[in-house]
Amino acid sequence: MKLTELSYPIGVDIPVYPTNPSEKYYFESNMDNGDPANTSTALHHMHNGSHVDAPLHFSKGGSDIMSISIDDFYYTSPYLLSIPKKKGELITLEDLKAKEEEIKNSDILLLYVHYADIRENKAVFLDDFPALSKEGALYLRTSFPKLKAIAIDVISIESATAGAPNNFPVHHALLDRVDSGNAPLLVFEDINLKAYSEIQGNVTAISAFPIRWLHAEAGPINMVAFSE
């Protein structure tokens, strides 16, 4: 059994969504200064780095990170959709329908737009990154009862230029309560899908357990792929 980490380390220099605060980290006590121990404090924004969005992120009254069953963070039928996209491009309904049979049998869909490949170039990585279309989000939410989550290798599943002016329709489509009974889809953002694409062998499972901050709408995660 081989384990591959798909989450990125958190640090003060990681790329963050343009409106998010940067990470902060400092020592409260430091042995180099004569203190008896090293202790530190991190100030972390829940949507920086590899993280999961719970429904409460965009759904008033939706489930917070504590209310989600731990089973919903463990997946045994992952599917990687390698779909290279350029600046500003969207994953369309047609892109997804072309892989309908593969998605139908998956419990987590990994949308690899190949931006994990350029994450070290923060200027390019953050500049109008690719995203999921509203039509694609609605299709995934309503058509695949086995699907529990979506992961993507960009900073947000929603377009940086079209999301806010249109009230974030992709997040609402995936996370809102709906009368049809379709469960919300968990959203994992800023995931290292390049590492997943390089796994040699069969991936048997993915775990993506969050840090459970009481009443939070999201949480940092450590996503790990298990392969044979």
N, C-alpha and C positions, 0 to 999 in steps of 0.2 A: 504494500500500500504506500502510495506517495501522496504527500500533502503539498499543495501549492497555494500560497497566499495571494488573494486577489484584491486585497485592500492595500492602500498606501499608508506609510507612516504619517502621523500628524506632526507638524512642526510649524515654526513661525514663518517659514518661507514658502509654504505650499500655495498653489493657485487657489483662489477663492472667487465665488460669484461677485461681480462688480459692486453690488450694494452691501455685501457682507463685511463685517469687521474682520480684521486679521487676527490670527492666533497670537496669544501672548503666553510666555513661559518665563518664570524667574525662580531663583532660589530664595526660600525663606531663611534657611540656615545653610552654611557652606563650610565644610571641613577645611578648605583652603584658607578660610578666614579665622580659623581657630574654633569653630563651632564643633560640638560633639558628634554631629550627624549631618548628612545632606538631606534636606527636605525642600520640596518645590511646590509651586502652584502653577496650574495651567488654566488660562481663561479661554474656553472653547466655545465657538459658535456651532450649534447643532447641525448646520448645513454646510460646514466646511469639511473637506476631505471625504473619504469613503463613508457613506451614511445611508440610512434608510428613512424614508418619509412615511409616517403613519397617517391614517385618514385625517386626524385632527389638524394636520398641516394646512389643509384647505377646506375641510368639511366641518362646519360648526356643529358641535355635538358628536363628531366622529370619534373613533377609538384613539386613545393616546397610546404611547409606546408600551405602557404597562398593561394595557387591556388586551393586547394581541397574544394569542396562544404561542407558546414557545415552539410548537410544531410548525407554525407558519414561517419559521426562519430556517427550516431544514428541507432540502429538496433532493429528490432521488431521480428526477427525469429532466435534467437541464438540457436546453437546446441553445447552441450558439449560432446566431444569425450574423454572419460576416457580411456587412453591407457598407462598404466604404462610401463616405459622404464628404463633401467639401464644405467650405465656409458657407453658412447660411442655408444649406440644403436640409430638407426634411425627409424623414422616413415616411413614405406614403402608404396609403391603403393598398395600392397595387404591389408595393414591395412586400407587404406582409401576406397578402393573399397568395402570392407566388409560393409561399412556404406554409400554407395552411395545414397540410397534413402533418408536417413536422411539429408545428406549434401545438396542434391539437393534442398531442401526446405528452406535452411538457408541463412541468409545474413551475418552472422559472425560465423566462425567455431572456437571453443575454444579447443585447443589441450592440454589436461591435462595429462602430462606425470608423474605427482605426484612429481615433483621436488619442487613445492611450499611447500610441506610437510617438506622439509629438508633445506629450504632457510637460516635458522639461523645458520646452519653449513656451513660457507662460503667455507671452504677448500673442502668439498665434493660437494657443490653446483656448484662450478666453475671448478671442475676437469673433463674435457672431458664430458660435459653434453650431454644428448640426444638432437637430432635435427631432422629436417625434411629432407628427402632425396630429391635429385634433381628430381627424377621421380615423387615423390609425389607432389612436388611443381608445376611441369608442368601440372600434372593431375588436380590439383585444379584450376590453372589459366585458363585452356582451356575447362573444362567440366561443369562448374557451373555458368551460366550467372547471377544468382541471388546473388552469393557470392560477398561481397564487401571487406571482411577483414578476417584475421586470427590472432588469439591470442595464445600465448604459455606461459607456466609457467617456462621457462628457460631464461637465460641471453641473448640468441640469438637464432633465428630460424635456424641458420647455424652452422654446426659442427665446434668446435674450432680447431680441428686437421686437418680436410679436407677442410675447407672453403677457407682459404687464399692460400694454395698451388694450388688450382684449380680455382682461380679467383672468388670465392664466387658465385657458380652456382645457389644456392637456392635463394639468394636475387635477382640475375639477372632474374631468371625465374618468380619471383613474381612481380618485379617492372619495368622491362624494357618495353619500347615501343615495340609492335609487329605488324606485318603486318596483322595478322588475325582479328584485331579489338577487341580482348579480353582486357578488361580494366585491369590495374594493380590492384593488391590486396594490400590493406594497411596491414602492419605488426605491430602487437602489441607484445612487448616483456617484459618479467619479470612481468607477470600478476598473481595475486593471485587467481588461479583457484581452490585452495583448499576451499577458502571462497565461491566460486560459487557452488562447489559440496555440500556444507553444507546447502544451502538455502532450507528451507522447504516451498513448494508451487510452483506455476507456475511462471516462469520468463516471463514477458510480454515485456520487452525491456532492452536494454543496451545502455548507453550513454558513449562516450569516447572522450570528447572534449579536444583538445590540447591547449596549450599555443602557440599563433601564433607569433613566432619570424620572422621578415621580412627576406625572402629569405632563410630560414633554410630548411634543408633536413629532419628534424625530430622535435619532440617536446614532452615535458613531458605531460602526460595526467592524468586526474582523471576519471577512469572507474567506473561506478556505474551500478549495476543491480537492476531493478525494479521488484518486485514480489508481488503476491497477497496472 
